[in-house]
Amino acid sequence: MAPTILVDGTELIHFGSNDYLGLAADPRVKAAVVAAVDQYGWGSGASPLILGHSAVHQELERRLAEFEGTQSALVFPSGFAANAGTVAALVGTGDVVFTDRNNHASLLDGCRLSRADVRAYPHGDWQALARLLDRRGSRGRRLIVTDSLFSMDGDLAPLAELADLAERYEAMLLIDEAHATGVFGSRGRGVAEQLDVADRVPVRVGTLSKALGGVGGFVAGSRVLVDWLVNRARPYIYSTASPPAALAAALAALEIVEQEPQRRTALLQRATELRTRLTEGGWNVGRSASQIIPIVVGDPNRAVNMAAALRQQGFFVPAIRPPTVPEGEACLRISLTTAHTPEMIERLVVVLGRLR
C-alpha cells in the first residue's frame, strides 16, 4: 500500500501510520476478508460467551498461541480492551500494581480500574521499581506492567531486569507488545523474544491493529491465565465479539509475518539509518531504538507549527502534545513502515533540515 493519505483534498506522504509492515492493504489479507465476509457475513452478533465465539476465533487463538509459544491465547475486540481488562482481572483491592509512567493509557486505565494500589515508577527506571517493590513488603498480589516498545518514545523496556525483579519479589509481569508484535524478534514475537526473556513473561499482550494491519487485541499465556480472563475480564465478557472477517485478516497477516521476516529486517534497518541522519542533523530523537522515532522539541506550539510546515511540504507527521506525552516532551512522531521508500525518507530529512 502506498504510504499516502488524502487530507482536505491534498495527498500527503503518511508518516503517522502504525501499519508497520504494510499489511493493511496486502492483496492476501484483503482476499481473506472478502472470503470470510462471503462465508460468515460481517458482525459476530453477540458477546463471546453467548454466541459470538466462532470457529474463526478458535483458529486464530490457536495460531496466536502457537506463534507466541504459549499454551493459550485469547482475542479481545481491541488492544485497549485486552490491556485494561487483563490488568483489572489480575489484581484488585488489597493488591498493588507497579506501572511505568510512560505506559499506554490502556495499561494506566487498567491499573485504575483494578482498584489495586497503584505505584508508578520513572520511565524505564528498573532500579526505582526495585526500591518500590522493596518498600511494599509481601502483603497482597503484586503485578508489574509495562509496554515493551513505548508508543511515543520509541524505546524499549528493560525487560530482563523487570523479569529479574518479578522473580525476586514474586510478582506477576505483564508486558504489552502492541507496537513490537511482528516487528521485533527472530520470529516477530516482539521485544521479549528479541531480548530472550519471553519464557519469563507470563502475561503477554499483543494487538492485531499495528503490524498485523487489522483490528483487535490478544493475550497469550498459560491455560490457567486464559481461563481466568474468560471468566473475569469484563471487556471480554461484555463486549460483542470481533467480526469473523477481521480475524480472518489477522490469520492471513500472521502467516505473512512468519513467512516474510525480511519485512521487519528491512524496516528496522531503515529506522536505524533515519535515526542516525536525524541525530547528525541536530534533532533530539530521545532513546528511540525502533521504527517509532520522536523528534522531541519540547514546546507544544513549536510541534504544531512544525507539523503544519511539513504538511505544506507534502508530509503528514503528527504533533504529539501533553497529556499524551509528559510536559516538556512535545514532539513530532515519525512512524516508519515498509511502504516508505528511501526517496521519501530522504526528502523528509531534507525538509526537516529547513525547519531547524
C-alpha beads as a LAMMPS data file, in Angstrom:
LAMMPS data file: protein, C-alpha beads

356 atoms
355 bonds

1 atom types
1 bond types

-500.0 500.0 xlo xhi
-500.0 500.0 ylo yhi
-500.0 500.0 zlo zhi

Masses

1 110.0

Atoms # bond

1 1 1 0.000 0.000 0.000
2 1 1 1.334 3.441 -0.897
3 1 1 2.044 5.378 2.314
4 1 1 -0.141 8.333 1.393
5 1 1 -3.167 9.985 2.949
6 1 1 -5.716 12.387 1.490
7 1 1 -6.307 15.413 3.765
8 1 1 -8.696 18.149 2.605
9 1 1 -8.132 17.100 -0.971
10 1 1 -4.325 17.076 -0.723
11 1 1 -2.332 13.858 -0.943
12 1 1 0.380 13.667 1.717
13 1 1 3.120 11.137 2.432
14 1 1 1.902 9.482 5.612
15 1 1 4.412 9.177 8.472
16 1 1 1.751 8.672 11.141
17 1 1 0.545 5.126 10.475
18 1 1 1.119 2.086 12.701
19 1 1 0.714 -0.249 9.704
20 1 1 4.405 -1.018 10.095
21 1 1 4.637 -3.945 7.678
22 1 1 2.230 -2.558 5.099
23 1 1 -0.249 -5.409 5.546
24 1 1 -3.492 -3.419 5.869
25 1 1 -3.970 -3.433 2.097
26 1 1 -1.957 -6.531 1.211
27 1 1 -3.855 -8.462 -1.506
28 1 1 -3.669 -11.695 0.511
29 1 1 -5.194 -10.029 3.564
30 1 1 -7.923 -8.405 1.502
31 1 1 -8.735 -11.734 -0.174
32 1 1 -9.080 -13.385 3.243
33 1 1 -11.513 -10.665 4.347
34 1 1 -13.635 -10.986 1.203
35 1 1 -13.833 -14.767 1.566
36 1 1 -14.775 -14.514 5.251
37 1 1 -17.487 -11.917 4.622
38 1 1 -18.891 -14.126 1.896
39 1 1 -18.976 -17.118 4.260
40 1 1 -19.876 -15.545 7.614
41 1 1 -21.241 -12.083 6.864
42 1 1 -19.819 -9.174 8.859
43 1 1 -20.868 -8.908 12.523
44 1 1 -20.431 -11.678 15.081
45 1 1 -23.841 -10.961 16.607
46 1 1 -23.096 -11.423 20.306
47 1 1 -20.510 -11.433 23.058
48 1 1 -18.034 -14.332 23.044
49 1 1 -19.657 -16.212 25.924
50 1 1 -23.125 -16.128 24.371
51 1 1 -22.749 -16.859 20.688
52 1 1 -20.006 -14.629 19.299
53 1 1 -17.049 -17.014 19.605
54 1 1 -16.858 -18.681 16.197
55 1 1 -14.625 -21.297 14.599
56 1 1 -12.532 -18.432 13.204
57 1 1 -11.991 -17.086 16.731
58 1 1 -10.900 -20.509 17.879
59 1 1 -8.494 -20.943 14.970
60 1 1 -6.918 -17.506 15.455
61 1 1 -6.458 -18.119 19.180
62 1 1 -4.818 -21.464 18.402
63 1 1 -2.492 -19.839 15.860
64 1 1 -1.630 -16.937 18.177
65 1 1 -0.697 -19.341 20.974
66 1 1 1.454 -21.286 18.519
67 1 1 3.049 -18.061 17.278
68 1 1 3.767 -16.841 20.816
69 1 1 4.928 -20.231 22.057
70 1 1 2.344 -20.308 24.845
71 1 1 -0.342 -22.754 25.913
72 1 1 -3.266 -20.477 25.073
73 1 1 -4.331 -17.110 23.718
74 1 1 -7.490 -15.030 23.967
75 1 1 -8.714 -12.485 21.395
76 1 1 -10.250 -9.194 22.575
77 1 1 -12.159 -6.635 20.470
78 1 1 -9.265 -4.165 20.834
79 1 1 -5.805 -3.862 22.303
80 1 1 -7.165 -1.293 24.764
81 1 1 -9.726 -3.816 26.000
82 1 1 -7.058 -6.507 26.301
83 1 1 -4.806 -4.337 28.469
84 1 1 -7.461 -2.716 30.640
85 1 1 -9.397 -5.955 31.108
86 1 1 -6.388 -8.106 31.901
87 1 1 -4.848 -5.781 34.487
88 1 1 -8.182 -5.340 36.251
89 1 1 -8.740 -9.100 36.250
90 1 1 -5.360 -9.944 37.779
91 1 1 -5.292 -7.578 40.763
92 1 1 -7.811 -5.812 42.959
93 1 1 -8.363 -4.220 46.337
94 1 1 -5.519 -5.061 48.700
95 1 1 -3.083 -5.759 45.851
96 1 1 -0.519 -3.438 44.253
97 1 1 0.342 -2.778 40.620
98 1 1 3.590 -1.147 39.516
99 1 1 3.466 0.779 36.244
100 1 1 5.959 2.656 34.099
101 1 1 4.866 6.296 33.974
102 1 1 5.023 6.299 30.171
103 1 1 2.833 3.225 29.712
104 1 1 -0.028 3.353 27.239
105 1 1 -3.328 4.766 28.506
106 1 1 -4.931 1.327 28.316
107 1 1 -2.488 -0.040 30.883
108 1 1 -2.847 3.018 33.099
109 1 1 -6.637 2.813 32.945
110 1 1 -6.492 -0.891 33.746
111 1 1 -4.444 -0.053 36.843
112 1 1 -7.048 2.468 37.998
113 1 1 -9.986 0.177 37.231
114 1 1 -8.429 -2.681 39.194
115 1 1 -8.836 -0.764 42.493
116 1 1 -5.402 -2.012 43.455
117 1 1 -2.833 0.283 44.999
118 1 1 -1.036 1.882 42.013
119 1 1 2.648 2.740 42.201
120 1 1 4.228 4.489 39.181
121 1 1 7.978 4.430 38.619
122 1 1 10.028 6.788 36.379
123 1 1 10.154 5.752 32.753
124 1 1 12.428 2.745 32.240
125 1 1 13.961 3.057 35.727
126 1 1 14.053 -0.529 36.960
127 1 1 16.194 0.476 39.934
128 1 1 13.459 2.839 41.135
129 1 1 10.996 -0.021 40.665
130 1 1 13.210 -2.246 42.814
131 1 1 13.055 0.312 45.616
132 1 1 9.254 0.463 45.352
133 1 1 8.993 -3.321 45.462
134 1 1 11.336 -3.457 48.435
135 1 1 9.243 -0.967 50.398
136 1 1 5.954 -2.639 49.586
137 1 1 6.560 -5.818 51.575
138 1 1 4.733 -9.073 50.857
139 1 1 1.085 -8.218 51.516
140 1 1 -1.294 -8.907 48.612
141 1 1 -0.580 -9.793 44.996
142 1 1 1.933 -7.758 43.054
143 1 1 1.811 -7.039 39.325
144 1 1 4.383 -5.212 37.192
145 1 1 3.022 -3.804 33.914
146 1 1 4.949 -2.212 31.058
147 1 1 4.928 -1.566 27.358
148 1 1 7.752 -3.457 25.682
149 1 1 8.090 -0.795 22.963
150 1 1 6.812 2.597 24.069
151 1 1 4.438 4.070 21.523
152 1 1 5.559 7.701 21.783
153 1 1 9.194 7.350 22.888
154 1 1 10.115 4.500 20.540
155 1 1 12.409 2.971 23.168
156 1 1 12.436 -0.493 24.698
157 1 1 11.634 -1.521 28.263
158 1 1 14.432 -3.173 30.311
159 1 1 12.621 -6.495 30.207
160 1 1 15.455 -8.662 31.511
161 1 1 15.757 -6.512 34.628
162 1 1 11.973 -6.423 35.076
163 1 1 11.816 -10.216 34.802
164 1 1 14.557 -10.469 37.436
165 1 1 12.581 -8.210 39.766
166 1 1 9.343 -10.125 39.180
167 1 1 11.043 -13.366 40.121
168 1 1 12.848 -11.887 43.123
169 1 1 9.721 -10.288 44.588
170 1 1 7.252 -12.995 43.469
171 1 1 5.336 -10.539 41.300
172 1 1 3.437 -11.168 38.098
173 1 1 4.829 -9.497 34.971
174 1 1 2.598 -8.239 32.148
175 1 1 4.071 -6.686 29.014
176 1 1 2.252 -5.028 26.138
177 1 1 3.909 -5.883 22.816
178 1 1 1.422 -3.854 20.749
179 1 1 3.981 -1.911 18.720
180 1 1 6.543 -4.729 18.703
181 1 1 4.486 -7.727 17.567
182 1 1 5.520 -8.605 14.020
183 1 1 8.469 -6.191 14.100
184 1 1 10.931 -7.414 16.748
185 1 1 12.342 -10.868 17.367
186 1 1 13.579 -13.562 15.009
187 1 1 10.013 -14.825 14.537
188 1 1 8.310 -11.485 15.051
189 1 1 7.019 -12.234 18.547
190 1 1 8.223 -8.924 19.935
191 1 1 10.796 -7.390 22.250
192 1 1 10.593 -10.245 24.763
193 1 1 11.777 -12.601 22.036
194 1 1 14.400 -10.085 20.881
195 1 1 15.834 -9.886 24.410
196 1 1 15.439 -13.641 25.007
197 1 1 13.120 -13.289 28.007
198 1 1 9.795 -14.446 26.534
199 1 1 9.688 -17.570 28.710
200 1 1 9.994 -15.343 31.794
201 1 1 6.983 -13.186 30.941
202 1 1 3.777 -14.987 31.962
203 1 1 1.322 -12.408 30.577
204 1 1 1.931 -11.095 27.060
205 1 1 -0.499 -8.703 25.385
206 1 1 -0.425 -8.008 21.664
207 1 1 -2.523 -6.280 19.070
208 1 1 -3.848 -7.111 15.634
209 1 1 -4.091 -3.434 14.693
210 1 1 -0.458 -2.377 14.220
211 1 1 2.000 -4.517 12.250
212 1 1 -0.753 -7.062 11.510
213 1 1 -2.746 -4.319 9.824
214 1 1 -6.169 -5.097 11.269
215 1 1 -8.190 -4.609 14.433
216 1 1 -8.334 -6.330 17.824
217 1 1 -6.035 -7.396 20.630
218 1 1 -4.986 -10.603 22.334
219 1 1 -3.431 -12.031 25.469
220 1 1 -1.074 -15.006 25.328
221 1 1 -0.073 -17.139 28.285
222 1 1 -0.963 -20.272 30.210
223 1 1 -4.308 -22.083 30.001
224 1 1 -4.946 -21.093 33.607
225 1 1 -4.441 -17.424 32.720
226 1 1 -6.762 -17.571 29.725
227 1 1 -9.448 -19.480 31.637
228 1 1 -9.253 -16.834 34.364
229 1 1 -9.641 -13.999 31.859
230 1 1 -12.595 -15.675 30.146
231 1 1 -14.389 -15.555 33.475
232 1 1 -13.033 -12.317 34.949
233 1 1 -12.054 -9.846 32.198
234 1 1 -15.141 -7.648 31.841
235 1 1 -14.204 -6.068 28.478
236 1 1 -14.026 -9.592 27.054
237 1 1 -17.183 -10.898 28.703
238 1 1 -19.421 -7.921 27.953
239 1 1 -18.211 -6.775 24.513
240 1 1 -19.545 -8.029 21.211
241 1 1 -17.001 -10.416 19.728
242 1 1 -14.832 -9.284 16.825
243 1 1 -16.251 -9.879 13.326
244 1 1 -15.027 -13.158 11.779
245 1 1 -13.699 -11.266 8.758
246 1 1 -11.390 -9.191 10.991
247 1 1 -9.983 -12.390 12.455
248 1 1 -9.542 -13.939 9.013
249 1 1 -7.475 -10.874 8.123
250 1 1 -5.337 -11.429 11.210
251 1 1 -4.791 -15.079 10.290
252 1 1 -3.582 -14.084 6.833
253 1 1 -1.350 -11.328 8.219
254 1 1 0.130 -13.648 10.831
255 1 1 1.145 -16.084 8.108
256 1 1 2.886 -13.283 6.188
257 1 1 4.746 -12.195 9.330
258 1 1 6.050 -15.722 9.783
259 1 1 6.927 -16.324 6.136
260 1 1 8.451 -12.938 5.277
261 1 1 10.916 -11.921 8.026
262 1 1 12.652 -9.648 5.528
263 1 1 9.872 -7.114 6.069
264 1 1 10.815 -6.448 9.695
265 1 1 14.539 -6.694 8.974
266 1 1 14.287 -4.012 6.287
267 1 1 12.047 -1.829 8.458
268 1 1 14.393 -1.815 11.437
269 1 1 17.430 -1.203 9.240
270 1 1 15.670 1.752 7.638
271 1 1 14.755 3.079 11.082
272 1 1 18.359 2.850 12.263
273 1 1 19.518 4.814 9.242
274 1 1 16.872 7.507 9.745
275 1 1 17.675 7.927 13.445
276 1 1 21.329 8.385 12.510
277 1 1 20.511 11.003 9.865
278 1 1 18.249 12.933 12.230
279 1 1 20.771 12.872 15.068
280 1 1 23.513 14.073 12.737
281 1 1 21.161 16.880 11.695
282 1 1 20.916 18.062 15.292
283 1 1 17.493 16.638 16.152
284 1 1 16.722 15.018 19.502
285 1 1 15.255 11.545 18.913
286 1 1 15.365 10.577 22.589
287 1 1 16.153 6.924 23.274
288 1 1 14.329 5.594 20.225
289 1 1 15.504 2.140 19.168
290 1 1 12.674 1.247 16.827
291 1 1 10.503 2.234 13.874
292 1 1 8.893 4.880 16.116
293 1 1 11.095 7.961 16.033
294 1 1 10.108 11.084 18.007
295 1 1 11.638 14.429 17.207
296 1 1 11.459 15.975 20.659
297 1 1 11.038 19.763 20.502
298 1 1 9.588 20.392 23.968
299 1 1 7.249 23.283 23.215
300 1 1 3.749 22.169 22.071
301 1 1 3.279 25.219 19.848
302 1 1 6.528 24.537 18.043
303 1 1 5.494 20.921 17.462
304 1 1 2.169 22.028 15.986
305 1 1 3.824 24.657 13.796
306 1 1 6.384 22.166 12.523
307 1 1 3.662 19.656 11.700
308 1 1 1.832 22.381 9.743
309 1 1 5.014 23.316 7.877
310 1 1 5.645 19.681 6.965
311 1 1 2.087 19.395 5.703
312 1 1 2.727 22.343 3.389
313 1 1 5.662 20.368 2.001
314 1 1 3.602 17.223 1.407
315 1 1 4.130 15.265 4.623
316 1 1 1.764 14.141 7.361
317 1 1 3.773 13.872 10.589
318 1 1 1.588 14.230 13.705
319 1 1 2.438 16.616 16.517
320 1 1 2.151 14.890 19.899
321 1 1 1.440 17.085 22.928
322 1 1 0.629 16.672 26.618
323 1 1 -1.168 14.793 28.081
324 1 1 -0.256 12.130 25.504
325 1 1 3.384 12.843 26.380
326 1 1 4.696 14.454 29.599
327 1 1 5.045 18.224 29.885
328 1 1 8.147 19.460 28.102
329 1 1 8.280 16.444 25.755
330 1 1 6.061 17.573 22.874
331 1 1 7.315 16.011 19.666
332 1 1 6.763 15.074 16.083
333 1 1 6.157 11.322 15.943
334 1 1 7.623 9.695 12.843
335 1 1 6.272 6.214 12.244
336 1 1 8.149 4.247 9.603
337 1 1 6.625 1.442 7.556
338 1 1 7.962 -0.900 4.920
339 1 1 6.000 1.084 2.342
340 1 1 8.185 4.162 2.763
341 1 1 10.801 4.340 0.034
342 1 1 14.366 5.603 0.565
343 1 1 13.447 8.586 -1.615
344 1 1 10.523 9.513 0.660
345 1 1 12.701 9.263 3.746
346 1 1 15.486 11.320 2.170
347 1 1 13.037 14.006 1.180
348 1 1 11.665 14.139 4.742
349 1 1 15.179 14.578 6.152
350 1 1 15.881 17.423 3.716
351 1 1 12.624 19.227 4.530
352 1 1 13.191 18.827 8.282
353 1 1 16.627 20.360 7.834
354 1 1 14.985 23.538 6.578
355 1 1 12.888 23.795 9.744
356 1 1 15.749 23.951 12.231

Bonds

1 1 1 2
2 1 2 3
3 1 3 4
4 1 4 5
5 1 5 6
6 1 6 7
7 1 7 8
8 1 8 9
9 1 9 10
10 1 10 11
11 1 11 12
12 1 12 13
13 1 13 14
14 1 14 15
15 1 15 16
16 1 16 17
17 1 17 18
18 1 18 19
19 1 19 20
20 1 20 21
21 1 21 22
22 1 22 23
23 1 23 24
24 1 24 25
25 1 25 26
26 1 26 27
27 1 27 28
28 1 28 29
29 1 29 30
30 1 30 31
31 1 31 32
32 1 32 33
33 1 33 34
34 1 34 35
35 1 35 36
36 1 36 37
37 1 37 38
38 1 38 39
39 1 39 40
40 1 40 41
41 1 41 42
42 1 42 43
43 1 43 44
44 1 44 45
45 1 45 46
46 1 46 47
47 1 47 48
48 1 48 49
49 1 49 50
50 1 50 51
51 1 51 52
52 1 52 53
53 1 53 54
54 1 54 55
55 1 55 56
56 1 56 57
57 1 57 58
58 1 58 59
59 1 59 60
60 1 60 61
61 1 61 62
62 1 62 63
63 1 63 64
64 1 64 65
65 1 65 66
66 1 66 67
67 1 67 68
68 1 68 69
69 1 69 70
70 1 70 71
71 1 71 72
72 1 72 73
73 1 73 74
74 1 74 75
75 1 75 76
76 1 76 77
77 1 77 78
78 1 78 79
79 1 79 80
80 1 80 81
81 1 81 82
82 1 82 83
83 1 83 84
84 1 84 85
85 1 85 86
86 1 86 87
87 1 87 88
88 1 88 89
89 1 89 90
90 1 90 91
91 1 91 92
92 1 92 93
93 1 93 94
94 1 94 95
95 1 95 96
96 1 96 97
97 1 97 98
98 1 98 99
99 1 99 100
100 1 100 101
101 1 101 102
102 1 102 103
103 1 103 104
104 1 104 105
105 1 105 106
106 1 106 107
107 1 107 108
108 1 108 109
109 1 109 110
110 1 110 111
111 1 111 112
112 1 112 113
113 1 113 114
114 1 114 115
115 1 115 116
116 1 116 117
117 1 117 118
118 1 118 119
119 1 119 120
120 1 120 121
121 1 121 122
122 1 122 123
123 1 123 124
124 1 124 125
125 1 125 126
126 1 126 127
127 1 127 128
128 1 128 129
129 1 129 130
130 1 130 131
131 1 131 132
132 1 132 133
133 1 133 134
134 1 134 135
135 1 135 136
136 1 136 137
137 1 137 138
138 1 138 139
139 1 139 140
140 1 140 141
141 1 141 142
142 1 142 143
143 1 143 144
144 1 144 145
145 1 145 146
146 1 146 147
147 1 147 148
148 1 148 149
149 1 149 150
150 1 150 151
151 1 151 152
152 1 152 153
153 1 153 154
154 1 154 155
155 1 155 156
156 1 156 157
157 1 157 158
158 1 158 159
159 1 159 160
160 1 160 161
161 1 161 162
162 1 162 163
163 1 163 164
164 1 164 165
165 1 165 166
166 1 166 167
167 1 167 168
168 1 168 169
169 1 169 170
170 1 170 171
171 1 171 172
172 1 172 173
173 1 173 174
174 1 174 175
175 1 175 176
176 1 176 177
177 1 177 178
178 1 178 179
179 1 179 180
180 1 180 181
181 1 181 182
182 1 182 183
183 1 183 184
184 1 184 185
185 1 185 186
186 1 186 187
187 1 187 188
188 1 188 189
189 1 189 190
190 1 190 191
191 1 191 192
192 1 192 193
193 1 193 194
194 1 194 195
195 1 195 196
196 1 196 197
197 1 197 198
198 1 198 199
199 1 199 200
200 1 200 201
201 1 201 202
202 1 202 203
203 1 203 204
204 1 204 205
205 1 205 206
206 1 206 207
207 1 207 208
208 1 208 209
209 1 209 210
210 1 210 211
211 1 211 212
212 1 212 213
213 1 213 214
214 1 214 215
215 1 215 216
216 1 216 217
217 1 217 218
218 1 218 219
219 1 219 220
220 1 220 221
221 1 221 222
222 1 222 223
223 1 223 224
224 1 224 225
225 1 225 226
226 1 226 227
227 1 227 228
228 1 228 229
229 1 229 230
230 1 230 231
231 1 231 232
232 1 232 233
233 1 233 234
234 1 234 235
235 1 235 236
236 1 236 237
237 1 237 238
238 1 238 239
239 1 239 240
240 1 240 241
241 1 241 242
242 1 242 243
243 1 243 244
244 1 244 245
245 1 245 246
246 1 246 247
247 1 247 248
248 1 248 249
249 1 249 250
250 1 250 251
251 1 251 252
252 1 252 253
253 1 253 254
254 1 254 255
255 1 255 256
256 1 256 257
257 1 257 258
258 1 258 259
259 1 259 260
260 1 260 261
261 1 261 262
262 1 262 263
263 1 263 264
264 1 264 265
265 1 265 266
266 1 266 267
267 1 267 268
268 1 268 269
269 1 269 270
270 1 270 271
271 1 271 272
272 1 272 273
273 1 273 274
274 1 274 275
275 1 275 276
276 1 276 277
277 1 277 278
278 1 278 279
279 1 279 280
280 1 280 281
281 1 281 282
282 1 282 283
283 1 283 284
284 1 284 285
285 1 285 286
286 1 286 287
287 1 287 288
288 1 288 289
289 1 289 290
290 1 290 291
291 1 291 292
292 1 292 293
293 1 293 294
294 1 294 295
295 1 295 296
296 1 296 297
297 1 297 298
298 1 298 299
299 1 299 300
300 1 300 301
301 1 301 302
302 1 302 303
303 1 303 304
304 1 304 305
305 1 305 306
306 1 306 307
307 1 307 308
308 1 308 309
309 1 309 310
310 1 310 311
311 1 311 312
312 1 312 313
313 1 313 314
314 1 314 315
315 1 315 316
316 1 316 317
317 1 317 318
318 1 318 319
319 1 319 320
320 1 320 321
321 1 321 322
322 1 322 323
323 1 323 324
324 1 324 325
325 1 325 326
326 1 326 327
327 1 327 328
328 1 328 329
329 1 329 330
330 1 330 331
331 1 331 332
332 1 332 333
333 1 333 334
334 1 334 335
335 1 335 336
336 1 336 337
337 1 337 338
338 1 338 339
339 1 339 340
340 1 340 341
341 1 341 342
342 1 342 343
343 1 343 344
344 1 344 345
345 1 345 346
346 1 346 347
347 1 347 348
348 1 348 349
349 1 349 350
350 1 350 351
351 1 351 352
352 1 352 353
353 1 353 354
354 1 354 355
355 1 355 356
